[in-house]
Amino acid sequence: MVLNILRSRKVAKRVLIAMLILIIPAFVLWGVNSSTNKPKVIGKINGKSVKMNDFMESMNGIKAELVLVYSNNYKMINQFWKNQAFVNAKAWERLILLNAAKKQKIKISDKEVMAFIIQHPLFIKNGQFNMKTYDFIIHNNFSFSPHEFEELMRDNLMVEALRKQILSGFTLSDDEVYQYYKKMNDKFAFSYILVSPDSFVDQISIPEDTVEKFYLATKDNYFDSEKIEIEYIEFPFASLSEKSQAERVAKEFLANLNPISDKLSVLGKTQNLNYKNPEPFSQNDPLPGMKFSKNLQENIFLLKEGEVSEPIVPYEEKGTVYIVRKIKNIPKQMKTFEDIKGPILDALIEQQSFTLAAKQANDIYSNINNNSTSFEDAAITINTELQKTLPITINDYIENIGPATEIVTLASGTAKGIVLPPIKTKKGVLVIRIDEIQPASNKAFEEQKLNLRKFLSFQKEQQITDKWIKENSKDTELFVALDQR
């Protein structure tokens, strides 16, 4: 054990109680969830199988890292942990990087592990490392033995060493930070002409044989999705204590169930349990009568016809445990021309009407730019009202049009009075003039600069890491969804 040498030293009796009270709730909330239905192999890295135990150990590494980095910010720790997809993604990334670090023979000595631990503020009391505080925290907060914790730290330091290699060429200039700030905070006021495709619909006539030809050329796209029919028993709970009881009752129910001869509908009625047999549904449909969970949905679709699931236990403190039987699979079926000709006709009309709207918008744009007409007269020419916006940023929404992102992005770096090239939106094609530019406050930038730099650094570092992983991880695949608990 790396720190055995320190355990013989005299240490202070008191521990950092306030710090422990702050951190302990996080791990009460994080507790170990039921592993029912979790596959033994959850992926592969460079062709080598990754088991659930490997993934859970990596999760422990992430758990430890979060607490060590944010030890004085319980709310931040909890926010991270509630974002299950993020935590799972980081655990998977850690596995890939740790595998690569070992292949590169990156070594972390006992001395380096010791130096990291004894210098960490979480374990410092009265200006020096405190062994009792250390032992208390890793036992009560992490539920690790000293050896387990120290080996996790060794692996985390290996990953960090590799990450430093990957990011060795990373730079972020002050101008990049400033330009990002301006991009997000500069405000623009616009006038715009909406060329609506609806005004061209009456001009369009599409013969039925054209619609049928389109159908025949694309019919492989028109299917009713594969569906399944299921039945299930519910075991609801309203608290953690009731959750344990619901899971126990569900397991007893399953243990006494004969999957061949017993009918869930009869058992549900005789045992006064909630039984449901919803309409068939596809993977794209909402779960019928159930709270959506990708994990739950995948487990149900993986069942064989007639198979009964193990109790499916959600992560939440309030919810329902399910036992599900798949009654049958309903294969996907190709839609006939009669089924689909209406939607195809509508799509072709919409396509042509947008093409005509785009042509008219381009003509307006050209006439304005060569001074053949004014912006105001162009609106009158097509019998539409000139619309105006208040000053808006890139994250704002233009009423009845949609998000302002593309428009503000095109306007950035231009000048007042410029007419932007036509932009297609869901409502039609826009011809837009910049009426006003309100530059973001330089004073506010100075106040936000440090946090912006941290945010952009994290973002760019993650992009570089993702690119490196993509380029250096052959035959690597995750078999489960990242939002699973």
C-alpha positions in Angstrom: 0.0 0.0 0.0 1.5 3.3 -1.1 0.8 5.2 2.1 1.6 2.5 4.6 4.7 4.4 5.6 2.6 7.4 6.7 0.2 5.4 8.8 2.7 5.1 11.6 2.9 8.8 12.1 1.1 10.6 14.9 -1.9 12.4 13.5 -4.4 14.8 14.9 -7.6 13.2 16.4 -10.1 15.6 14.8 -11.1 15.3 11.2 -12.6 17.8 8.8 -16.2 17.2 9.9 -17.7 20.1 7.9 -16.0 18.9 4.7 -17.2 15.4 5.3 -20.8 16.5 5.9 -20.6 18.5 2.6 -19.4 15.5 0.5 -21.1 12.5 2.1 -24.7 13.2 0.7 -23.4 12.9 -2.8 -22.5 9.3 -2.4 -25.7 8.5 -0.5 -27.5 9.8 -3.6 -25.1 8.0 -6.0 -25.5 4.6 -4.3 -25.1 1.4 -6.3 -28.0 0.8 -8.6 -29.4 -2.6 -9.4 -27.4 -4.3 -12.1 -30.4 -6.3 -13.3 -30.3 -6.8 -17.1 -26.9 -5.2 -17.5 -24.9 -7.1 -20.0 -21.6 -8.7 -18.9 -19.8 -7.4 -22.0 -20.6 -3.7 -22.7 -18.2 -3.0 -25.5 -14.7 -3.5 -27.0 -11.6 -1.4 -27.2 -9.1 -2.3 -29.9 -10.9 -5.6 -30.3 -10.7 -6.6 -26.7 -13.9 -7.1 -24.7 -14.8 -4.6 -22.0 -16.9 -6.1 -19.2 -19.3 -4.3 -17.0 -16.9 -4.7 -14.1 -14.3 -2.8 -16.1 -16.8 0.0 -16.8 -17.9 0.2 -13.1 -14.2 0.5 -12.1 -13.8 3.3 -14.6 -16.9 5.0 -13.1 -15.3 4.8 -9.7 -12.3 6.6 -11.2 -14.5 9.3 -12.5 -16.4 9.5 -9.2 -13.1 10.0 -7.4 -11.9 12.6 -9.9 -15.0 14.6 -9.6 -14.8 14.8 -5.8 -11.1 15.6 -5.8 -11.5 18.4 -8.3 -14.7 19.8 -6.9 -14.2 18.9 -3.2 -15.5 22.3 -2.1 -18.5 22.4 -4.4 -21.1 19.7 -3.6 -23.7 21.2 -5.9 -21.3 21.0 -8.9 -20.5 17.3 -8.1 -24.2 16.5 -7.9 -24.9 18.4 -11.2 -22.3 16.3 -13.0 -23.6 13.0 -11.5 -27.2 13.7 -12.5 -26.0 14.0 -16.1 -25.7 10.2 -16.6 -24.8 10.4 -20.3 -21.9 12.7 -19.5 -20.6 10.6 -16.6 -20.9 7.4 -18.7 -19.2 9.1 -21.6 -16.3 10.2 -19.4 -16.0 6.6 -17.9 -15.9 5.1 -21.4 -13.3 7.8 -22.5 -11.2 7.0 -19.5 -11.2 3.3 -20.4 -10.0 4.1 -23.9 -7.3 6.5 -22.7 -6.1 4.1 -19.9 -5.8 1.3 -22.5 -3.7 3.5 -24.7 -1.6 4.7 -21.8 -0.8 1.1 -20.9 0.1 0.3 -24.5 2.5 3.3 -24.5 3.9 1.9 -21.3 3.3 5.1 -19.3 4.3 4.3 -15.7 3.3 6.1 -12.5 5.5 5.3 -9.5 4.4 4.8 -5.9 6.3 8.0 -5.2 4.2 10.0 -7.7 0.9 8.5 -6.3 2.0 9.4 -2.8 2.9 12.9 -3.8 -0.5 13.5 -5.4 -2.4 12.2 -2.4 -0.5 13.9 0.4 -0.6 17.2 -1.4 -4.3 17.2 -2.2 -6.2 19.9 -0.1 -9.0 17.4 0.7 -6.6 15.5 3.0 -4.7 18.5 4.5 -5.4 19.6 8.0 -3.5 22.3 9.8 -1.2 22.7 6.8 -0.2 19.1 6.5 -1.4 15.7 5.3 -3.7 14.0 7.9 -3.8 10.2 7.8 -7.0 9.9 9.8 -8.8 12.3 7.6 -7.6 10.4 4.5 -8.6 7.0 5.9 -12.0 8.3 7.0 -12.8 9.9 3.6 -11.8 7.0 1.3 -13.6 4.5 3.6 -16.8 6.5 4.3 -17.1 8.7 1.2 -15.7 6.5 -1.5 -16.2 3.1 0.0 -12.7 2.1 -1.1 -9.9 0.3 0.7 -6.7 2.4 0.7 -5.2 0.0 -1.9 -8.2 0.3 -4.2 -8.2 4.1 -4.0 -4.4 4.4 -4.5 -4.6 2.2 -7.6 -7.4 4.3 -9.0 -5.3 7.3 -8.5 -2.4 5.6 -10.3 -4.7 4.9 -13.3 -6.1 8.5 -13.2 -2.5 9.9 -13.2 -1.7 7.6 -16.2 -4.7 8.9 -18.1 -3.7 12.5 -17.2 -0.2 11.9 -18.4 -1.5 10.6 -21.8 -3.9 13.5 -22.0 -1.1 16.0 -21.5 0.7 14.3 -24.5 -2.4 14.6 -26.6 -2.9 18.3 -25.7 0.7 19.3 -25.9 0.1 21.5 -28.9 -3.0 23.1 -27.6 -3.2 26.9 -27.6 -6.0 29.4 -27.0 -5.3 33.1 -27.8 -6.9 36.1 -26.2 -8.3 37.1 -29.6 -10.1 33.7 -29.9 -11.7 34.2 -26.5 -12.7 37.8 -27.4 -14.1 36.8 -30.8 -16.2 34.0 -29.2 -17.5 36.6 -26.6 -18.5 39.0 -29.4 -20.1 36.1 -31.4 -22.3 35.3 -28.4 -23.1 38.8 -27.2 -23.1 41.3 -30.2 -26.7 42.3 -30.9 -28.2 42.9 -34.3 -31.6 44.5 -35.4 -32.9 43.4 -38.7 -35.6 44.2 -41.3 -36.6 41.2 -43.4 -38.9 40.2 -46.2 -40.4 36.7 -45.9 -41.0 35.1 -49.3 -43.5 32.4 -48.4 -43.7 29.2 -50.3 -47.5 29.2 -49.6 -47.9 31.9 -52.2 -46.7 29.5 -55.0 -48.8 26.4 -54.1 -51.7 27.3 -56.4 -49.2 27.6 -59.3 -48.1 24.0 -58.9 -49.7 21.0 -60.5 -48.2 17.5 -60.1 -49.7 14.6 -62.1 -50.4 11.4 -60.3 -48.1 9.4 -62.5 -45.2 11.7 -61.4 -46.1 10.9 -57.8 -46.2 7.2 -58.6 -42.8 7.3 -60.3 -41.4 9.0 -57.3 -42.9 6.3 -55.1 -41.5 3.5 -57.2 -38.0 5.1 -57.1 -38.1 5.6 -53.4 -40.4 2.9 -52.1 -37.7 1.2 -50.0 -38.1 4.3 -47.7 -41.7 3.7 -47.0 -42.3 1.1 -44.3 -44.4 0.8 -41.2 -41.6 0.1 -38.6 -41.2 -3.2 -36.9 -43.4 -3.3 -33.9 -43.8 -5.5 -30.8 -46.7 -6.4 -28.7 -46.1 -6.8 -25.0 -47.8 -7.2 -21.7 -46.5 -6.2 -18.3 -47.0 -6.0 -14.6 -46.3 -2.9 -12.6 -44.8 -2.6 -9.1 -44.9 1.1 -8.3 -43.0 2.8 -5.5 -42.9 6.3 -4.1 -39.6 6.2 -2.0 -36.3 4.4 -1.7 -37.7 2.1 1.0 -40.7 1.3 -1.2 -38.4 0.8 -4.2 -36.6 -2.0 -2.3 -39.9 -3.6 -1.4 -41.2 -3.3 -5.0 -38.1 -4.9 -6.3 -38.3 -7.7 -3.8 -42.0 -8.4 -4.6 -41.2 -8.4 -8.3 -38.5 -10.9 -7.9 -40.8 -13.2 -5.8 -43.5 -12.8 -8.5 -41.0 -13.9 -11.2 -39.6 -16.8 -9.1 -43.2 -18.2 -8.8 -44.0 -17.6 -12.5 -44.2 -20.4 -15.0 -43.3 -18.6 -18.2 -45.0 -21.2 -20.4 -48.3 -21.9 -18.7 -49.0 -18.8 -16.5 -50.8 -15.8 -17.9 -49.7 -12.4 -16.7 -53.3 -11.1 -17.1 -54.7 -13.8 -14.8 -51.9 -13.5 -12.2 -52.2 -9.7 -12.2 -55.9 -10.0 -11.5 -55.7 -12.7 -8.8 -52.8 -11.0 -7.0 -54.3 -7.5 -7.3 -51.4 -6.2 -9.4 -51.5 -3.6 -12.2 -51.5 -5.5 -15.5 -51.4 -3.8 -18.9 -51.5 -5.0 -22.5 -50.9 -1.9 -24.7 -51.3 -1.5 -28.5 -48.2 -2.7 -30.5 -45.5 0.0 -30.8 -42.1 0.5 -32.5 -38.8 1.7 -31.2 -39.6 5.2 -32.4 -42.9 5.3 -30.5 -43.2 6.4 -26.8 -43.3 3.5 -24.4 -47.0 2.8 -23.9 -48.0 3.7 -20.3 -44.4 3.7 -19.1 -41.9 6.5 -18.3 -39.5 6.7 -21.2 -36.1 5.2 -20.6 -33.8 4.1 -23.5 -32.5 1.3 -21.2 -36.0 0.0 -20.6 -36.9 0.3 -24.3 -33.8 -1.6 -25.4 -34.3 -4.3 -22.8 -37.9 -4.9 -24.0 -37.0 -5.0 -27.7 -34.2 -7.5 -27.0 -36.6 -10.0 -25.5 -37.5 -13.1 -27.6 -41.2 -13.9 -28.4 -42.8 -15.3 -25.2 -39.8 -14.4 -23.0 -40.3 -12.7 -19.7 -37.9 -10.0 -18.5 -36.1 -9.9 -15.2 -37.5 -7.1 -13.0 -36.5 -3.8 -14.8 -35.6 -1.3 -12.1 -35.3 2.4 -12.8 -32.7 4.6 -11.2 -35.2 7.2 -9.8 -36.3 7.3 -6.2 -40.0 7.3 -7.3 -41.3 5.2 -10.2 -42.2 1.7 -11.2 -40.5 -1.7 -11.4 -41.7 -3.6 -14.5 -41.9 -7.3 -15.4 -42.5 -7.5 -19.2 -43.4 -10.4 -21.5 -42.9 -9.9 -25.2 -46.0 -11.5 -26.8 -44.8 -11.2 -30.5 -42.8 -9.4 -33.0 -44.7 -7.6 -35.9 -42.4 -7.4 -38.9 -42.0 -4.1 -40.8 -44.3 -3.8 -43.8 -43.9 -1.8 -46.9 -46.5 0.9 -47.5 -48.6 0.7 -50.7 -48.8 3.6 -53.1 -52.4 4.3 -51.9 -51.1 4.5 -48.3 -48.4 7.0 -49.1 -49.4 9.0 -52.2 -50.9 11.9 -50.2 -47.8 12.6 -48.1 -45.6 12.2 -51.2 -47.7 14.7 -53.2 -47.5 17.2 -50.3 -43.7 16.8 -50.1 -43.3 17.3 -53.8 -45.5 20.4 -53.7 -43.5 21.8 -50.8 -40.2 21.1 -52.5 -41.3 22.9 -55.7 -42.9 25.9 -53.8 -39.7 26.4 -51.8 -37.7 26.3 -55.1 -39.9 29.1 -56.5 -39.7 31.1 -53.3 -35.9 30.8 -53.3 -35.8 32.0 -57.0 -38.0 35.1 -56.1 -35.8 35.8 -53.0 -32.6 35.6 -55.1 -34.2 38.0 -57.6 -35.1 40.5 -54.9 -31.6 40.2 -53.4 -30.0 40.9 -56.8 -32.3 43.9 -57.5 -31.6 45.5 -54.2 -27.8 45.0 -54.5 -27.7 46.5 -58.1 -29.9 49.4 -56.9 -32.8 48.4 -59.1 -35.1 48.7 -56.1 -35.1 49.6 -52.5 -35.6 47.1 -49.7 -39.0 48.7 -48.8 -40.2 48.7 -52.4 -39.2 45.1 -52.8 -41.6 44.1 -50.1 -44.4 46.1 -51.7 -43.6 44.4 -55.1 -44.4 41.0 -53.8 -47.3 42.3 -51.7 -45.9 41.4 -48.3 -45.2 43.4 -45.1 -41.7 44.4 -44.2 -40.9 42.9 -40.7 -38.5 44.2 -38.1 -36.8 42.6 -35.1 -35.6 44.1 -31.8 -31.8 43.9 -31.2 -31.1 40.1 -30.8 -28.1 37.8 -30.1 -27.1 34.5 -31.7 -29.1 32.6 -29.0 -32.4 34.5 -29.5 -35.5 33.5 -31.4 -37.2 35.5 -34.1 -41.0 35.4 -33.6 -42.8 33.2 -36.2 -39.5 32.4 -38.0 -37.3 30.4 -35.6 -33.8 30.4 -34.0 -31.7 33.4 -35.0 -28.4 31.4 -35.0 -27.8 31.3 -38.8 -28.9 34.8 -39.4 -26.7 36.4 -36.7 -23.8 34.2 -37.7 -24.0 35.6 -41.3 -24.4 39.1 -39.9 -21.3 38.9 -37.7 -18.3 40.8 -39.1 -20.5 42.8 -41.6 -21.9 46.4 -41.3 -25.1 48.3 -40.8 -27.1 48.5 -44.1 -25.8 45.3 -45.6 -28.4 43.0 -47.1 -27.6 39.3 -46.4 -27.9 36.6 -49.1 -31.3 34.8 -48.9 -31.7 32.3 -46.0 -34.1 29.4 -46.1 -36.2 28.8 -43.0 -39.1 26.5 -42.1 -41.5 29.4 -42.8 -40.0 30.4 -46.1 -37.0 32.3 -47.6 -35.8 35.5 -46.0 -34.1 38.5 -47.5 -32.6 40.4 -44.5 -31.1 43.8 -44.0 -28.9 44.8 -41.0 -30.5 47.9 -39.4 -28.4 48.2 -36.3 -25.4 46.6 -34.6 -24.8 46.9 -30.8 -21.3 45.7 -30.0 -20.9 43.7 -26.8 -19.5 45.5 -23.8 -15.8 45.4 -23.4 -16.1 46.0 -19.7 -18.4 42.9 -19.4 -15.8 40.9 -21.4 -13.1 41.7 -18.9 -15.3 40.5 -16.1 -16.2 37.2 -18.0 -12.9 36.6 -19.7 -11.5 34.1 -17.2 -14.6 31.9 -17.1 -14.9 32.1 -20.9 -11.3 31.0 -21.3 -12.0 28.0 -19.0 -15.1 27.1 -20.9 -13.4 27.4 -24.4 -10.3 25.5 -23.1 -12.5 22.6 -21.9 -14.4 22.6 -25.2 -11.3 22.7 -27.4 -9.5 20.1 -25.3 -12.4 17.8 -25.5 -12.5 18.2 -29.3 -8.8 17.4 -29.6 -9.2 14.4 -27.3 -12.2 13.1 -29.3 -10.3 13.5 -32.5 -7.3 11.6 -31.1 -9.5 8.8 -29.8 -11.2 8.5 -33.2 -7.9 8.3 -35.0 -6.2 5.9 -32.5 -8.9 3.5 -31.5 -9.4 0.7 -34.0 -12.1 -1.9 -33.6 -13.6 0.1 -30.6 -17.3 0.0 -30.0 -19.7 0.6 -27.2 -22.7 -1.8 -27.1 -24.9 0.1 -24.7 -26.5 3.6 -24.7 -24.6 6.3 -22.8 -27.7 7.4 -21.0 -28.2 4.1 -19.2 -27.9 3.8 -15.5 
